[in-house]
Amino acid sequence: QTLKPMDPPCCAHLKQELKVLRRRIEPRFPVKIWCLIFRNLHPLHLQRARLVCKQWNQIISSSSALMDKLIFRIPLLYRNSEELLVLSTSRTRFTRMILILQSFKILETTPLQFPASITELVILSCTISTLLTMLRETVNLRKLKISFFSDKNFSDLTKIDFELQFLEELRLGNHVRLLNVFKGACPRLKVLDVNGDYDDLELYEFVYTVRSTLEEISTISVSAQFWKRVAHIKGLRLVRAPELGMLQGSQLIRFTKKQMAIEQISIKYQSTEVLHDICRNLPQLKTLNVVVHGDYREYEVTFLDSIPNLKMLDLSCTSKRNSLKFENTTHQLLEHVAIGCFAQAADWFQNFPNLRTVELSKCSIERWSQLFGSLSALRNLQKLILETIDVKQSSDDWFSPLESLRFLHLGKTELSKTNFKAIITQCPDLRQIKFSSMKTLDDDDFSMVCTKVSLLRSLILDTCNNITDNAVDHIVNFCLNLEEVHVMWCRRISKGAVQRMEKARKEILVFNW
């Protein structure tokens, strides 16, 4: 039987009834519940959620916590500011913005206004006049990073004539000599990161003006004398000092005696006695980075006994000819260890039972079984990064299971197919995997990953040139729980294949470089 088309008046009546019905329907969840749901979304998923309906857009736009997850990016702009009119006309309260402005001028004919809601601003290139206009209008700015300026843009400028009352982080790049411009204008500054060549006195005077709030100084362009003077500033209580490589021995001891509130520090390796003294001076130390210079030595880490609250230890070296001695050292609270460029035995992890993250980079080990046997003792291990690992006996080996591991990164490390399969299958709870510059990784290996790692949520492929478009089919067919994929510089994976994946699995966020 052929159905007759609905009478137009009937259609109009039905549409009216639907409109009335929609008005009567109350939201299924209150706004607080929606905010909790949205808070767990990836920023790109959150961006898509804003397009679903007006109600969701209003909920997201009215929440500063949710808007903090979104970054408003403006691409390279030249000559005029017409493209930035969206900032003036938009009702959305963006809080984070990245600008790339080159030869950029604000035209008098363009009614441009930067949103006062902006709290984080990253400028890759800009003129000084544009910078001043933005800073005057972004009154709630808390984080400012400027990567590049040319000298001619600010050579005649002394300092700004207004305050950035809420600015907490100021980061100036290598060619950004703007320190004097901000002097006296940042009453609440907590983080100062400068990479340019500044005079010690110029930098000291700036630090002195923000001594009551400053928590972190990061700079490599100063002398040991600068740090000596900074340590004696009354009212200054540093929490982080990530660039103290120029201080040695007694200089470090005196500095840490004056700045005992430090929780994060980066230094060169010292004698065992000096390291013990430094650590005793810093009872709140939680993150320690030590750089070793020298050849053919075994370095003790017994200084860990003097840092009971340490959470993160980063040990790096300038040569693979050195090793670390862990035999007589234990630590119950250490959660994160990163070892870089050591010829290292890999049987000491059980000395740190609370480790959650292990990073080995440019290290040489004896056998895979030695490494994984030691790692298997870590019941809380969740993240493992193995990059440029040289295995002396690289034949097929056995691997102990890492049942708690969630994140695995393999980079620039040659593995036989048997060993590669063993690593993947012994980590049953993997949620995130990153492969970078893996020359031996091919479609067969990748197919095994897709079929064996059933809980995989995030996948990153970086410069894996033996993986082809077939990998995309494996992702579509087998990675049913996958939420995001990053494909970077994989020359045998075509853009067409990536686009097919986006169409076939629309719920997956795809990033393709």
C-alpha positions as CSV (number, residue, x, y, z in Angstrom):
1,Q,0.0,0.0,0.0
2,T,1.3,3.4,-1.0
3,L,1.5,5.9,1.8
4,K,0.1,9.3,1.0
5,P,2.2,12.4,1.8
6,M,1.3,14.1,5.0
7,D,-1.0,17.1,4.6
8,P,1.1,20.4,5.0
9,P,-1.2,21.8,7.8
10,C,-0.7,18.6,9.7
11,C,3.1,19.0,9.4
12,A,2.9,22.5,10.7
13,H,0.8,21.4,13.6
14,L,3.2,18.6,14.4
15,K,6.2,21.0,14.4
16,Q,4.4,23.3,16.7
17,E,3.6,20.4,19.1
18,L,7.3,19.4,19.1
19,K,8.4,22.9,19.9
20,V,6.0,23.0,22.9
21,L,7.2,19.6,24.0
22,R,10.9,20.6,23.9
23,R,10.1,23.6,26.1
24,R,8.5,21.3,28.7
25,I,11.4,18.9,28.8
26,E,13.7,19.6,31.8
27,P,17.4,18.9,31.5
28,R,18.2,15.3,32.5
29,F,21.1,16.4,34.7
30,P,21.8,19.6,36.6
31,V,24.6,21.9,35.5
32,K,27.0,20.6,38.2
33,I,26.7,17.1,36.8
34,W,27.3,18.2,33.3
35,C,30.4,20.1,34.4
36,L,31.8,17.0,36.1
37,I,31.2,15.0,32.9
38,F,32.8,17.7,30.7
39,R,35.8,18.0,33.0
40,N,36.9,14.5,32.0
41,L,36.8,15.2,28.2
42,H,39.8,15.7,26.0
43,P,40.0,19.4,24.9
44,L,39.0,18.5,21.4
45,H,36.0,16.5,22.6
46,L,35.1,19.4,24.7
47,Q,35.3,21.7,21.7
48,R,33.0,19.4,19.8
49,A,30.6,19.2,22.7
50,R,30.1,23.0,22.5
51,L,28.6,22.5,19.0
52,V,26.0,19.9,20.1
53,C,23.5,22.3,21.5
54,K,23.1,25.8,23.0
55,Q,22.7,24.4,26.5
56,W,26.0,22.5,26.4
57,N,27.7,25.5,24.9
58,Q,26.4,27.8,27.7
59,I,27.5,25.3,30.4
60,I,31.0,25.1,29.0
61,S,31.4,28.8,28.2
62,S,30.3,29.8,31.6
63,S,32.8,27.6,33.4
64,S,36.3,29.0,33.8
65,A,37.7,25.5,34.7
66,L,36.4,24.1,31.4
67,M,37.4,27.0,29.3
68,D,40.9,26.7,30.8
69,K,41.2,23.4,28.9
70,L,40.7,25.1,25.5
71,I,43.4,27.1,23.7
72,F,42.4,29.8,21.3
73,R,45.1,29.7,18.5
74,I,45.4,32.4,16.0
75,P,47.7,31.6,13.0
76,L,50.4,33.8,11.5
77,L,49.0,37.3,10.8
78,Y,50.5,40.1,8.8
79,R,49.9,43.8,8.4
80,N,46.4,44.2,9.8
81,S,44.2,43.1,12.6
82,E,40.9,42.4,10.8
83,E,41.2,38.7,11.5
84,L,41.3,39.4,15.3
85,L,37.8,40.9,15.2
86,V,36.5,37.5,16.3
87,L,37.9,38.3,19.7
88,S,35.9,41.5,20.0
89,T,32.6,40.0,18.7
90,S,32.8,36.6,20.4
91,R,30.7,36.1,23.5
92,T,32.9,33.1,24.5
93,R,35.2,33.8,27.4
94,F,38.5,32.3,26.2
95,T,41.1,32.1,28.9
96,R,44.1,30.7,27.0
97,M,45.5,32.1,23.7
98,I,48.4,31.5,21.4
99,L,49.3,34.3,18.9
100,I,51.8,34.3,16.1
101,L,52.0,37.9,14.9
102,Q,54.5,39.1,12.4
103,S,54.8,42.7,11.1
104,F,51.5,43.1,12.9
105,K,49.9,46.4,13.5
106,I,46.6,47.4,15.2
107,L,44.7,49.6,12.8
108,E,43.0,52.7,14.1
109,T,40.0,51.9,11.9
110,T,39.6,48.4,13.4
111,P,37.6,48.4,16.7
112,L,39.7,45.7,18.3
113,Q,39.5,44.7,21.9
114,F,41.3,41.8,23.6
115,P,39.1,39.8,26.0
116,A,39.7,40.6,29.6
117,S,39.0,36.9,30.5
118,I,42.4,35.8,29.0
119,T,44.6,34.4,31.8
120,E,47.3,32.7,29.7
121,L,49.0,34.3,26.6
122,V,51.7,32.8,24.4
123,I,53.2,35.2,21.9
124,L,55.6,33.7,19.3
125,S,56.3,37.0,17.6
126,C,54.8,40.5,18.0
127,T,55.6,44.3,17.9
128,I,55.9,46.2,21.1
129,S,52.9,48.4,20.4
130,T,50.7,45.4,19.9
131,L,52.1,43.8,23.1
132,L,51.3,46.9,25.1
133,T,47.7,47.1,23.8
134,M,47.1,43.4,24.6
135,L,48.6,43.8,28.1
136,R,46.5,46.8,28.9
137,E,43.3,44.9,28.1
138,T,44.0,41.5,29.4
139,V,43.8,42.6,33.0
140,N,43.3,39.1,34.4
141,L,46.5,37.7,32.8
142,R,48.3,35.1,34.9
143,K,50.8,33.5,32.5
144,L,52.7,35.3,29.8
145,K,55.3,33.8,27.4
146,I,57.1,35.8,24.7
147,S,59.3,33.8,22.4
148,F,60.7,36.3,20.0
149,F,61.3,40.1,19.5
150,S,63.7,42.0,17.3
151,D,65.7,44.7,19.1
152,K,64.4,47.5,16.9
153,N,60.8,47.0,18.2
154,F,61.6,48.0,21.8
155,S,65.0,49.7,21.9
156,D,63.5,53.0,23.0
157,L,61.1,51.6,25.5
158,T,62.0,51.8,29.3
159,K,59.1,50.3,31.2
160,I,55.3,50.0,31.1
161,D,53.3,52.5,33.0
162,F,50.6,50.1,34.4
163,E,50.6,47.0,36.6
164,L,49.9,43.4,35.6
165,Q,48.2,42.8,38.9
166,F,47.6,39.1,38.5
167,L,50.6,38.0,36.5
168,E,52.3,35.0,38.1
169,E,54.5,33.5,35.3
170,L,56.7,35.5,33.0
171,R,58.8,33.6,30.4
172,L,61.0,35.5,28.0
173,G,62.8,33.8,25.1
174,N,66.3,34.1,23.9
175,H,65.9,37.2,21.8
176,V,63.4,39.0,24.1
177,R,65.2,41.6,26.1
178,L,62.2,43.0,27.8
179,L,63.1,42.4,31.5
180,N,63.3,46.2,32.3
181,V,60.0,46.7,30.6
182,F,58.3,44.6,33.2
183,K,60.3,45.8,36.2
184,G,58.0,47.0,38.9
185,A,54.9,46.0,37.0
186,C,54.4,42.4,38.3
187,P,53.6,42.6,42.0
188,R,52.5,39.0,42.3
189,L,55.1,37.2,40.1
190,K,55.9,33.7,41.2
191,V,57.8,32.3,38.2
192,L,60.6,34.1,36.2
193,D,62.1,32.2,33.3
194,V,64.6,34.2,31.1
195,N,66.9,32.8,28.5
196,G,68.5,36.0,27.1
197,D,72.0,37.3,28.0
198,Y,71.2,39.6,30.9
199,D,73.6,41.5,33.1
200,D,73.8,40.1,36.7
201,L,72.8,43.4,38.2
202,E,69.9,43.9,35.8
203,L,68.4,40.5,36.7
204,Y,69.2,40.9,40.4
205,E,67.3,44.2,40.6
206,F,64.3,42.7,38.9
207,V,64.3,39.7,41.3
208,Y,64.6,42.1,44.2
209,T,61.4,43.9,43.2
210,V,59.3,40.7,43.3
211,R,61.2,39.1,46.3
212,S,58.1,38.7,48.4
213,T,56.2,36.5,45.9
214,L,58.8,34.9,43.7
215,E,59.1,31.1,43.9
216,E,61.2,30.1,40.9
217,I,64.1,31.6,38.9
218,S,65.2,29.9,35.8
219,T,68.2,31.3,33.9
220,I,71.6,30.0,32.6
221,S,73.1,33.4,31.6
222,V,74.3,34.5,35.1
223,S,77.4,33.9,37.2
224,A,77.8,32.2,40.5
225,Q,78.0,35.7,42.1
226,F,74.4,36.4,41.1
227,W,73.1,33.3,43.0
228,K,75.2,34.3,46.0
229,R,73.6,37.7,46.1
230,V,70.1,36.3,45.4
231,A,70.4,33.8,48.3
232,H,70.8,36.7,50.8
233,I,67.8,38.7,49.7
234,K,65.6,39.1,52.7
235,G,62.0,37.9,52.1
236,L,62.9,35.7,49.2
237,R,61.8,32.1,49.6
238,L,62.5,30.1,46.4
239,V,60.6,26.8,45.9
240,R,62.2,25.8,42.6
241,A,65.8,26.5,41.3
242,P,66.1,24.5,38.1
243,E,69.3,26.1,36.8
244,L,72.1,25.9,39.4
245,G,74.7,24.2,37.3
246,M,77.3,27.0,37.7
247,L,77.5,26.5,41.5
248,Q,80.0,24.1,43.0
249,G,80.8,22.6,46.4
250,S,80.7,25.2,49.2
251,Q,78.8,27.7,47.0
252,L,75.9,25.2,46.8
253,I,76.0,24.4,50.5
254,R,75.8,28.1,51.4
255,F,73.0,28.8,48.9
256,T,70.8,25.9,50.1
257,K,71.4,27.0,53.8
258,K,69.9,30.4,52.9
259,Q,67.0,29.0,50.7
260,M,65.8,26.0,52.7
261,A,62.3,26.0,51.3
262,I,63.4,24.7,47.9
263,E,61.5,21.7,46.6
264,Q,63.0,21.3,43.2
265,I,66.7,21.8,42.3
266,S,69.1,21.0,39.4
267,I,72.8,20.8,40.0
268,K,76.0,19.2,38.8
269,Y,77.3,16.0,40.6
270,Q,79.3,16.9,43.7
271,S,81.3,14.8,46.1
272,T,79.3,12.5,48.3
273,E,79.9,14.7,51.4
274,V,78.7,17.9,49.6
275,L,75.6,16.1,48.2
276,H,74.7,14.9,51.7
277,D,75.1,18.5,53.1
278,I,72.9,20.0,50.3
279,C,70.2,17.4,50.8
280,R,70.2,17.9,54.6
281,N,69.8,21.7,54.0
282,L,66.6,21.1,52.0
283,P,64.2,19.1,54.1
284,Q,61.3,19.8,51.7
285,L,63.2,18.7,48.5
286,K,60.9,16.6,46.2
287,T,62.6,16.8,42.8
288,L,66.3,16.5,42.2
289,N,68.1,16.7,38.9
290,V,71.8,15.8,38.9
291,V,74.1,16.1,35.8
292,V,77.3,14.1,35.8
293,H,80.4,15.2,33.9
294,G,83.4,12.8,33.6
295,D,84.4,9.4,32.2
296,Y,85.0,5.9,33.5
297,R,83.6,6.3,36.9
298,E,81.0,4.7,39.2
299,Y,78.9,7.3,41.0
300,E,77.3,6.5,44.3
301,V,73.8,7.7,45.1
302,T,73.9,7.3,48.8
303,F,72.9,10.9,49.2
304,L,69.3,9.7,48.7
305,D,69.4,8.6,52.3
306,S,69.4,12.4,53.2
307,I,66.2,13.2,51.2
308,P,63.4,11.3,52.9
309,N,60.6,13.2,51.0
310,L,62.1,12.9,47.5
311,K,59.5,12.0,44.8
312,M,61.5,12.5,41.5
313,L,65.1,11.7,40.8
314,D,66.7,12.6,37.4
315,L,70.3,11.5,36.8
316,S,71.9,12.3,33.4
317,C,75.4,12.0,32.1
318,T,77.6,13.4,29.3
319,S,79.1,10.0,28.6
320,K,78.0,6.4,28.5
321,R,81.3,5.3,30.1
322,N,79.9,6.0,33.6
323,S,77.7,3.9,35.8
324,L,75.6,4.4,39.0
325,K,76.0,2.4,42.2
326,F,72.6,1.6,43.8
327,E,73.5,-1.4,45.8
328,N,73.5,0.2,49.3
329,T,70.7,2.7,48.7
330,T,67.0,2.4,49.2
331,H,64.1,4.8,49.3
332,Q,60.5,4.1,50.2
333,L,58.8,7.3,48.8
334,L,60.6,7.8,45.4
335,E,57.9,7.7,42.6
336,H,59.8,8.7,39.5
337,V,63.3,8.0,38.3
338,A,64.9,9.1,35.0
339,I,68.3,7.8,34.1
340,G,70.1,9.2,31.0
341,C,73.3,8.1,29.2
342,F,74.8,5.5,31.7
343,A,76.3,2.1,31.2
344,Q,74.0,0.7,33.8
345,A,73.1,-2.5,35.5
346,A,69.4,-2.8,35.6
347,D,68.8,-4.9,38.7
348,W,68.3,-2.2,41.3
349,F,64.7,-1.1,40.9
350,Q,63.5,-3.3,43.8
351,N,65.4,-0.8,46.1
352,F,62.7,1.7,45.3
353,P,59.4,-0.2,45.8
354,N,57.1,2.8,45.3
355,L,58.3,3.7,41.8
356,R,55.5,4.6,39.4
357,T,57.5,6.0,36.5
358,V,60.8,4.7,35.1
359,E,62.7,6.4,32.2
360,L,65.8,5.0,30.7
361,S,67.4,7.0,27.8
362,K,70.6,6.3,26.0
363,C,71.6,3.6,28.4
364,S,73.2,0.3,27.9
365,I,72.1,-2.8,29.8
366,E,73.3,-6.5,29.9
367,R,70.1,-8.3,29.0
368,W,66.3,-7.6,28.7
369,S,65.6,-10.2,31.3
370,Q,67.7,-8.4,33.8
371,L,65.8,-5.2,33.3
372,F,62.3,-6.7,33.3
373,G,63.0,-9.0,36.1
374,S,63.9,-6.0,38.3
375,L,60.9,-4.0,37.0
376,S,58.5,-6.8,37.8
377,A,59.1,-6.2,41.6
378,L,57.5,-2.7,41.2
379,R,53.8,-3.3,42.0
380,N,52.9,0.3,41.4
381,L,54.7,0.9,38.1
382,Q,52.4,2.6,35.6
383,K,54.8,4.4,33.1
384,L,57.8,2.9,31.4
385,I,60.0,4.9,28.8
386,L,62.8,3.0,27.0
387,E,64.6,5.2,24.5
388,T,67.8,4.4,22.7
389,I,68.6,1.3,24.8
390,D,71.7,-0.7,23.9
391,V,71.4,-4.3,25.0
392,K,74.7,-6.2,25.0
393,Q,73.1,-9.6,24.7
394,S,70.2,-8.9,22.5
395,S,69.2,-12.4,21.5
396,D,65.6,-13.6,22.2
397,D,65.0,-13.3,25.9
398,W,62.3,-13.8,28.6
399,F,60.3,-11.0,30.0
400,S,58.6,-10.8,33.4
401,P,55.0,-9.5,33.4
402,L,54.4,-5.8,34.3
403,E,50.7,-6.1,35.2
404,S,50.2,-2.6,36.5
405,L,51.8,-0.8,33.5
406,R,49.5,1.7,31.8
407,F,51.9,3.7,29.5
408,L,54.8,2.3,27.4
409,H,57.1,4.3,25.2
410,L,59.6,2.5,23.0
411,G,62.0,4.7,21.0
412,K,65.1,4.1,18.8
413,T,65.5,0.6,20.3
414,E,66.0,-2.4,18.1
415,L,64.0,-5.5,19.1
416,S,63.6,-8.9,17.5
417,K,60.0,-9.8,16.7
418,T,60.0,-12.3,19.5
419,N,61.3,-9.8,22.1
420,F,58.9,-7.1,20.8
421,K,55.9,-9.5,21.1
422,A,57.0,-10.6,24.6
423,I,57.1,-7.0,25.9
424,I,53.7,-6.2,24.5
425,T,52.0,-9.4,25.8
426,Q,53.5,-9.1,29.2
427,C,51.8,-5.7,29.8
428,P,48.1,-6.6,29.8
429,D,46.8,-3.4,31.2
430,L,48.3,-0.9,28.7
431,R,46.2,2.1,28.0
432,Q,48.8,4.4,26.2
433,I,51.5,3.4,23.7
434,K,54.1,5.5,22.0
435,F,56.5,4.2,19.3
436,S,59.2,6.7,18.1
437,S,61.8,6.0,15.4
438,M,61.4,2.3,15.7
439,K,63.2,1.0,12.5
440,T,62.2,-2.6,13.1
441,L,58.5,-2.0,13.7
442,D,56.5,-3.1,10.7
443,D,52.8,-3.9,9.9
444,D,53.0,-7.4,11.4
445,D,54.3,-6.1,14.7
446,F,51.7,-3.4,14.7
447,S,48.9,-5.8,13.9
448,M,49.9,-7.8,16.9
449,V,49.7,-4.7,19.1
450,C,46.2,-3.9,17.9
451,T,44.9,-7.4,18.6
452,K,46.7,-8.0,21.9
453,V,46.3,-4.6,23.7
454,S,42.5,-4.6,24.1
455,L,42.4,-1.6,26.5
456,L,44.4,0.8,24.4
457,R,43.1,4.4,24.7
458,S,45.9,6.5,23.2
459,L,48.4,5.7,20.4
460,I,51.3,7.8,19.2
461,L,53.3,6.8,16.0
462,D,56.3,9.1,15.5
463,T,58.7,8.5,12.6
464,C,57.9,4.8,12.2
465,N,58.7,4.4,8.5
466,N,58.1,0.7,8.1
467,I,54.4,1.0,9.0
468,T,52.1,1.5,6.0
469,D,48.4,2.2,5.4
470,N,47.6,-1.3,6.6
471,A,48.2,0.0,10.1
472,V,45.1,2.2,9.7
473,D,43.0,-0.8,8.9
474,H,44.2,-2.5,12.0
475,I,43.3,0.5,14.1
476,V,39.8,0.7,12.7
477,N,39.1,-3.0,13.0
478,F,40.7,-4.0,16.3
479,C,41.3,-1.0,18.5
480,L,37.8,-0.7,19.7
481,N,38.5,1.4,22.8
482,L,40.9,3.8,21.2
483,E,40.2,7.5,21.9
484,E,43.0,9.3,20.2
485,V,45.7,8.7,17.6
486,H,48.8,10.8,16.8
487,V,50.5,10.0,13.5
488,M,53.7,12.1,13.1
489,W,56.2,11.9,10.2
490,C,55.3,8.3,9.2
491,R,56.0,8.7,5.5
492,R,54.4,5.4,4.4
493,I,51.0,6.3,6.0
494,S,49.1,8.4,3.6
495,K,46.8,11.3,4.4
496,G,44.0,9.4,2.5
497,A,44.3,6.5,4.9
498,V,44.2,8.8,7.9
499,Q,41.1,10.5,6.5
500,R,39.4,7.0,6.0
501,M,40.1,6.3,9.7
502,E,38.5,9.6,10.7
503,K,35.4,8.7,8.7
504,A,35.2,5.1,9.9
505,R,35.8,5.9,13.6
506,K,34.4,9.4,14.2
507,E,34.8,9.0,17.9
508,I,38.6,8.9,17.6
509,L,40.6,12.1,17.8
510,V,43.2,12.0,15.1
511,F,46.3,14.2,15.0
512,N,48.3,14.0,11.8
513,W,51.6,15.7,11.0
